[in-house]
Amino acid sequence: MKKLTIALAIAGAMTGAAQAQSSVEIYGIADVGFVRETGNVGGGVAAGNKITSGAQSGTRLGFKGKEDLGGGLNAFFVLETGIAADRGGFNQGRTTNANKPYDDASVTIGSGFARQSFIGLQGDFGTLSLGRQYTSYFLTLSQVADPFAAGLAGNAQNLMLPPSGNAITSLDRAIRMDNAIKYVTPVFENFSGEIAYGFGETPGNSDADRVITASVGYDSKPLNVRLAYYEKNNQFDTASLKSTLLAANYDFEVAKVFAAYSDNNWAEQGKSRNYLIGATVPYGAHKFIASYIRADGRGTNAANDADQWGIGYTYSLSKRTNLYAAYGYIGNDGSATYTVGNNSENGTSNKAFNLGVRHVF
């Protein structure tokens, strides 16, 4: 990754003592591609052909800072905003109305560094951070469970995260959490864990809109196994979303295989169980990706099942630039309305094709 690093070694004006060394890094991803969406979900109209920003990875611009405080203690911060490179705007936003804060049908209010914005301390005790951050659940899904790494058509977000129309999830869909405090343990004998709490900040009801998420795992190449949990209350503390995810991958070098199981209770969307199997096969600059995901409805949601098939391909032009292509298909049963999206979009139909280029800097 190309980095712009500003190194500071400033002598104290009053005491003459040298200050701790600090650094600031500017980083990002530019990802733009062609997306074709066809088919029909719930009587809706597919988007058809379009140019999209962030099909494989969300286009972004970020700033990272770190300061050595001495004695093994570091202070750090991250500020990261989403960019809509297809139209020269921003890809993060907020929506609100009187009944459902952050509901899709409301008026959009722009957000600045809505991908991530937090500050923290790191030392022998682990890492403690405060601010807007990824949930432990989503990190497990994207980094351990999904061969598509939460990008491109066919990614696991399509079936294994709550839909964006849910009154509790907001647009974040269990991906990020506001007003959060997170603790990550040090790695001990290849084991690690993390836990986070997102304050709902609702006057008079400390449980409303609050988020609890955690994960624990074992990572010793070639095996990576992780268990994660996510729970969010709605604004009135009268209903909640709950998901538990067990994920694993094993690297055979010639191929990496993935498997995952999740159990969900998504309020008005009902209960479901998900099963995932997939693989990535590297061959020089080439990488082939495939996965199958089954969503089984339960209880009052028993008839609403879905199957997703996804295939993908990336070609590395350099260490920082790659081409990509992918296709995803979802077969919905009953009144299920799952759509094929990509890293930055939820999708509008049950079939989608992606073709594009990504550059990391």
C-alpha positions, 0 to 999 in steps of 0.5 A: 500500500502506498502511504503518505506518512508524516513523522513528527519528532518535536522537542518540548518547548518548555521542558526540552524533552523530546515528544513521542513519535507520531505518524499519520497515514492517508490511505484508500481504495478506488473501485468502479465497475459495470453492474447488470441487475436482472430478474424480479424480487417482490414485484420490483423492477431491476436496476438494469445496467449501471456504473457502480462505485465499490462492487468489490470493496467500498471506495474510500478515503481514510486517515490513520494516526498513531503515537508511541506513548512509551512503555509499550502503550500507543494512542491511535485514531481512524477517520474513514469516509465512503466515496461514490466514485461513479458520481463524485459524491459520498457513499455514506449517509443518514436518514431519519423520520419521526417513526423509524430513525434511519429508515430508507424512506426518509430524508437523507442527512449527509455523514462525514466519516461514516465508514469508521471514526474512532480513537483508542489505546493499544498496549500489552492489555489489548486494544480499547477503542471508542467511536463508530466501528465495525461489529464483531459479527460483520468482521467474522462474516467478512474475514472468516466466513465469506470467500468473497470477503463481503464483496461482489455479487454472490457475497454472504451479506445478501443472505446472512445479514438483516435486510436494510428495510428492517426497522431495527437494523437501519442502513448499517445492517449489523455492519457498523455501530455508532457510539461504541466502546470495543475491547480486543484481547491480545493474541494468546496461543493463537486465541483472541476475542473482542467485545463491543457495546454500542450505546443507544443514547435514547433519553429515558431508556438506556436499552433502546437502540443499543448494540451488543456484539462479540467474537472469539476465535482460533487462528493458526494457519492453515485453520481459522475458526471464529464464533460471533454474536450480534444483538440490537434493540429497536428504538423503543426496546420492544423488539431486537435482532439476534444472530449467532455465527460460527465460521471457519476456513482452511488453507490447503494452499492450492485452495482455501475452503470456507464453511459457516452456519448462522442462527438468526431472529430478525424481528419482523423478518422472522427466524432463519438458519443459514449454511455456507460453503465456498472456496477460493483457488489462486493460480498466479495472478488469477483467483477463482471464487465460488460459494453456495448459501442456503437460507432456511426460514423457521417458525412463522417464516418457515416457507420463506427459503432461499438459495444463492449461488455465486462465482467470481474471478480476480486478476492482479495487474500489480500488488495494488490493482486488480480486475474483477468479474462476478455473477450471483443468483438467488432463488427465493421461495415463498415470500422471501425477497433476498436480492443480489447486492455487492459490497456497497449496494443491497441490489434490486433483483435476484441476478447480478453481474459485476465487471470492474477494476479496483486500486488500493493506495 
